[in-house]
Amino acid sequence: METVIADQGSALFGVMHSQTKNIIELAEDDWWHSANLFIANGSGVKNYAVIHLHGKTEDMLRQRIEGHLREFGAL
């Protein structure tokens, strides 16, 4: 998989080991931790972004996701 956009949690851990190049993690403000960043780095993930969901509209989230995809060269 080249790019994964997923909610935080154990499902994200599984895709990190699949030679994923880009990850965008969707996170809750009160439950985010940096462990995923360390695991992703060790698994060879080249680009990792975290988007906190609180207070963001659907349009705001879409813009943030598209912005990260452009930064990653995946869009």
Phi and psi in degrees as a GROMACS rama.xvg file:
@    title "Ramachandran Plot"
@    xaxis  label "Phi"
@    yaxis  label "Psi"
@TYPE xy
-81.9141  -45.1384  GLU-2
-135.213  134.928  THR-3
-125.699  131.992  VAL-4
-118.402  115.568  ILE-5
-147.697  155.694  ALA-6
-67.6344  151.404  ASP-7
-60.3332  158.339  GLN-8
128.075  -171.422  GLY-9
-65.0341  -28.4075  SER-10
-60.7595  -33.9489  ALA-11
-66.0552  -36.7141  LEU-12
-59.7739  -38.7945  PHE-13
-64.1687  -38.3338  GLY-14
-79.0885  -20.6423  VAL-15
-62.753  -28.4107  MET-16
-90.0741  8.0356  HIS-17
-103.545  29.7586  SER-18
57.1737  37.3846  GLN-19
-71.7349  133.973  THR-20
-88.7211  -37.344  LYS-21
-131.424  135.062  ASN-22
-132.006  134.17  ILE-23
-118.066  115.331  ILE-24
-97.2301  128.825  GLU-25
-96.5935  119.426  LEU-26
-127.99  150.117  ALA-27
-84.8774  141.923  GLU-28
-60.7966  -33.7822  ASP-29
-93.1376  8.58702  ASP-30
-143.425  29.923  TRP-31
-99.7599  141.795  TRP-32
-140.856  161.456  HIS-33
-86.3401  1.9586  SER-34
-57.1854  -38.3848  ALA-35
-60.663  -34.8013  ASN-36
-63.5476  -42.3287  LEU-37
-66.8805  -42.633  PHE-38
-65.9265  -42.9778  ILE-39
-61.5757  -43.7931  ALA-40
-60.4354  -44.6964  ASN-41
-68.2178  -23.2927  GLY-42
-91.155  -2.12099  SER-43
90.2988  11.9966  GLY-44
-66.3537  125.416  VAL-45
-81.8382  -38.5053  LYS-46
-129.563  130.399  ASN-47
-138.398  127.072  TYR-48
-129.525  147.938  ALA-49
-119.865  128.231  VAL-50
-115.159  118.06  ILE-51
-80.6951  132.558  HIS-52
-83.5399  -26.9504  LEU-53
-56.1727  127.207  HIS-54
77.0486  6.8158  GLY-55
-102.57  136.952  LYS-56
-81.1182  169.039  THR-57
-58.4182  -41.3113  GLU-58
-65.4891  -41.0199  ASP-59
-62.2423  -42.5957  MET-60
-63.5603  -43.1959  LEU-61
-59.2107  -44.4066  ARG-62
-63.3766  -42.0653  GLN-63
-64.7957  -43.6753  ARG-64
-62.336  -48.1539  ILE-65
-60.9143  -38.2007  GLU-66
-61.8225  -44.9161  GLY-67
-65.7637  -40.5518  HIS-68
-61.317  -39.0597  LEU-69
-64.4849  -44.7582  ARG-70
-58.263  -37.7557  GLU-71
-77.4392  -12.1387  PHE-72
76.6925  23.0543  GLY-73
-104.775  5.65782  ALA-74
